[in-house]
Amino acid sequence: MSNSLVSALDTLITDAAPIPFLDLVEPHRAREEEFVAAFRRALRSAAFVGGPEVEGFEREFAAYVGTQHAIGVANGTDSLRFIFLSLGIKPGDEVITASHTFIATSEAISQAGGRPVFVDIDPITMTLDPAAVAAAIGPRTVGIVPVHLYGQTADMDPLLALAAKHHLWIVEDAAQAHGARYRGRSAGTMGVAGSFSFYPGKNLGSVGEGGAVTTNDPRVLEGVRRLREHGQREKYVHVSEGYNGRLHAIQAAVLRIKLQDLDAATAGRQRVARWYQEALGDIGELSLPQVASWAEHVWHLYVVRTPVREKLRRVLTAARIGAGLHYPVPLHRQEAYAHLGYAEGALPITERTAAELLSLPMFPTLSEDQVGRVVQVVRAFFGR
């Protein structure tokens, strides 16, 4: 680190409070009494699993997304796994998806009995490249799982056309895309089903684990409802083995409250993203996230790319600014998938992206002053 940069950083961090990568405390303060009241209702009614809070959230979330049904489940991984099982994946069935995602996307395919087939991503959006998907379709392919990454949807129309041509289903992994839109259509409404996570750090986050499936398909609706309840069609009548995958009532109650604020929180994230875009756009060594012409981005994360990622990360840390790494080791290069036989260089865009990406602080209550300090440090690092 140069002496001039050290001097600049010393100036920037003097008496400055740390800036977290994600603030999960401040956004809850305004609704704290409502959360406490919801917990008190659960205590006094002993309605801890299922019941009116879960049913209410399912209705409200389905209406928000724009599907006929939403089914609450224990977490986002269960939502994917239950969809795939409901669609009848068999051993040997192949499902095409991205390697640049969290492992829940692919492990749910494997755990349902299928085989993930990883393909490369678009270099701009970092979502599935439709041309790569087309090249990977084979006789055992049954479905495609686009990942709506970092708050932006995949390019869905070419994928939907491929699915129709080859008689495949599409399941949307929308764990990072609550409220995102593609050409006016909501994430979670374009495939046979959508999968959402409500992990606390998500745009719509619970105070623990939670997930939901959105669908208009009766087969998925019936299958997911049965699988989350140990395979029960009715109490003690088991059509199949299933799972303990129910959404807890207290989580549902919290989600109902937070759903009321989701659009405002999205607007806050969009505001923060605009500040970053305006302030960092002239740094040639830094690649900023781009909003596709067809997308309404909800900015789950603000991910930049630079070949000097690790140096920049160390500088931000020294300045007491949180920075994250999301998927620095692609799934096709993980030990868990060594048996699939992907060699280094098999997915070059994915691998290059994974080596360069860095997530800057992003949350709805991030202030303009805080963004300004992040920007100052980044600009100082690049000599601006």
Disulfide bonds with the S-S distance in Angstrom:
none
